Amino acid sequence: MFKSLLFALAFAATCAHAATSVVDDAGRRVTLAGPAQRIISMSPHVTELLFAAGGGARIVGAMNFSDYPEAAKKIPLIGDNAQIDIERVVALKPDLLVAWQSGNTARQLEQLAKLGVPIFYSEPKKLDQVADSLLRFGQLLGTEATAQAAAAAFRAKIAALSARYGARPPVRVFYQIWDKPLYTLSGQHIVSDAIRVCGGVNIFAGLHVVAPSVSTEAVLEANPEAIFGGEQHDPADAGLNIWKPYRSLLAVQRGNLFSLGGELLTRAGPRMTLGVADLCDKLELARQRRK
């Protein structure tokens, strides 16, 4: 009896510290000997995902603009999109690095790979992959219950928006992320999936680059019914105003030049539900303005 008890306790202890293995968004298997305790987040969207999955207190370093939730502002910064302080990364003794392939440069990723610390690549391209990310981070953190609740809540909110707007008459959309030069997002970016959920059609979804440069002429030829862009923070930034002189453009004729809170829609994290809801509301407004 005593030996059986010892065996059971030993088995339980072994399970508690069993290796965890998940596949990241680059298709690579990431294996940890135990739950991650010291994590460095290489992107603001990763920081938000880790907090939502129950691991905010374990983030020991983060990239610039990791400003949500409020507690994230207290995390030491290890660099920005241009440069990483590798010495500081090493000093923080991370046991997991979470990188963003589109946001971190090839040089930065190469530097991180040389450290010998497990790297998880995070790159959700569809809304459902945000929920999948939460679940996988829950596994790596050992916080499955928190992560499962967050993933279920996210999926329920997106499903409700899709049920309400997904089958509505389609609205052809141009999503502008920059005006000098003119940049948009293709179907490979998660924003395009958000447009789909709201019953919209991304006019440049078929382009092969995630954030392609397009010409003014290409937009005019496509003649979108609605144009979206980020909020205008600098008066010198023309933003969506560049389209107002083109009175033949359908989006201009109907007053469908819409600003959105950029980070709510472009950060692939739990708050995307708020950004998608705003996008859906504005697309519905565009439908109401049809003659």
Secondary structure, DSSP 8 states (H G I E B T S, - for coil): -HHHHHHHHHHHHHHHT--EEEE-TTS-EEEESS---SEEE-SHHHHHHHHHTT-GGGEEEEETT---SGGGGGS-EEE-SS-B-HHHHHHT--SEEEE-TTTS-HHHHHHHHTTT--EEE----SHHHHHHHHHHHHHHHT-HHHHHHHHHHHHHHHHHHHHHHTTS--EEEEEEEEETTEEE--TTSHHHHHHHHTTEEETTTT-SSSS-B--HHHHHHH--SEEEEE---STT--GGGGGTT-TTSHHHHTT-EEEE-HHHHHS-STTHHHHHHHHHHHHHHHHHT--
